[in-house]
Amino acid sequence: MINWAALGLVAVVAIFSSALIVALFATGIRFLATPPVDAVAVGAARDDEMDDVSDPTRPPLATVGGIVCFVLAGLGVLFGVYLIIPALHP
């Protein structure tokens, strides 16, 4: 006999956790895509040759935030793998 309550709980937790991992990864990408503080706004006349790439540094807090988001997303994936593979359980 199927335990529908347990199946529903597993489905809700799986959807929530996958959405959380994707959101963490996307936030990490967004943090690492933060432009330098003194960057010029992108306009219609922008050209690749006009970019100043001599010192492309993002704010340090954005770099740390991106790395933290990637680490948390990776830990979530590893925990999911741990839960799926029975050989990893003591």
Buried (B, 14 or more C-beta within 10 A) or exposed (E): EEEEEEEEEEEEEEEEBEEEBEEBBEBBEEBBEBBEEEEEEEEEEEEEEEEEEEEEEBEEEBBEBBEBBBEBBBEBBEEBEEEEEEEEEE
